[in-house]
């Protein structure tokens, strides 16, 4: 767990200790090339988040290029283009 995640978890009003990790693992960051990872695996957290469809400019771990990545919750369907690894 990153220092920012530990700090957030210690200062927040999260009721269940494992809920921060569980919810962060449900949020995925996906590159247009199809590569995706959970927010938690990338060292981040999204607890109580509602907004889906956000985009972040970041370097892809799969293709190695700087691209806009889509953020979505696993319960939603990923975009049609691309194959997830």
SETOR-212824 format. One line per 3 residues: number of its first residue (from 1); their letters; for each residue x, y, z of C-alpha. Coordinates in pm, 1 decimal, always signed. Each point is the difference from the previous one (the first is absolute). Example, Ala and Ser with C-alpha at 12.3 -4.5 7.8 and 13.67 -1.06 7.14 Angstrom:
SETOR-212824
1	AS	+1230.0/-450.0/+780.0; +137.0/+344.0/-66.0
***
This chain:
SETOR-212824
1	XXX	+0.0/+0.0/+0.0; +138.9/+342.0/-92.7; +63.0/+266.3/+262.2
4	XXX	-283.9/+212.8/-142.3; -242.8/-291.2/+20.7; +102.9/-73.8/+360.9
7	XXX	-39.8/+368.5/+88.1; -342.8/+15.8/-165.3; -116.1/-318.0/+174.4
10	XXX	+116.5/+120.8/+340.9; -170.5/+341.5/-35.3; -326.7/-108.6/-161.0
13	XXX	-322.8/-125.3/+152.6; +8.9/-338.3/-172.1; -218.1/-243.6/+191.9
16	XXX	+158.6/-329.5/-108.0; +380.6/-28.7/-28.2; -2.7/-214.4/-316.0
19	XXX	-258.1/+209.2/-182.7; +255.7/+256.4/-127.0; +200.7/-274.1/-171.5
22	XXX	-306.4/-187.7/-126.4; -156.2/+307.4/-156.4; +331.4/+117.4/-149.6
25	XXX	+50.4/-341.3/-161.6; -343.2/+32.4/-165.6; +111.1/+317.9/-183.2
28	XXX	+205.3/-68.4/-312.8; +235.3/+221.3/-204.4; +2.9/-101.8/-367.1
31	XXX	+228.3/+109.2/-284.0; -137.3/+23.7/-357.4; +237.5/-288.3/-85.1
34	XXX	-213.0/-221.0/+228.9; +238.2/-32.0/+294.5; -170.2/+53.0/+335.0
37	XXX	+77.7/-14.3/+370.3; -194.5/+82.1/+312.1; +46.1/+335.6/+166.8
40	XXX	+124.7/-185.6/+309.5; +272.0/-184.6/-196.0; +120.0/+335.1/-135.6
43	XXX	+39.0/+134.1/+355.1; -314.4/+210.8/+12.2; -337.9/-11.6/+166.6
46	XXX	-359.9/+86.2/-90.1; -224.2/-30.1/+302.3; -357.3/+122.0/-30.5
49	XXX	+60.0/+116.9/-356.5; -300.1/+35.9/-226.2; +138.0/+154.5/-318.4
52	XXX	+84.9/-242.8/-275.3; +147.6/+81.7/-337.2; +278.3/+222.5/+128.8
55	XXX	+316.9/+0.6/-205.4; +357.9/+35.7/+120.1; +309.5/+64.7/-206.6
58	XXX	+261.0/-253.7/+103.4; +265.1/-234.1/-134.5; -141.1/-344.1/-73.9
61	XXX	+170.4/-298.7/+163.3; -106.0/-212.9/-296.6; +98.0/+195.8/-311.1
64	XXX	+236.9/+248.0/+167.5; -159.7/+306.0/-166.4; -149.1/+311.7/+154.8
67	XXX	-376.5/-25.4/-57.3; -332.3/+99.9/+153.1; -123.3/-284.5/+223.1
70	XXX	-367.7/-58.5/+76.9; -109.4/-61.2/+360.8; -306.9/-217.5/+54.2
73	XXX	-149.1/-226.4/+264.2; +18.3/-375.2/-67.3; -377.8/-35.7/+21.5
76	XXX	-20.9/+219.7/-311.5; +96.2/-142.2/-334.9; +339.4/+104.7/-140.3
79	XXX	+13.7/+168.8/-341.9; -47.9/-224.7/-302.1; +341.7/+75.6/-155.1
82	XXX	+308.0/-170.1/+142.0; +63.2/-323.9/+181.2; +73.7/+3.3/+374.7
85	X	+306.0/-183.3/+127.5
***
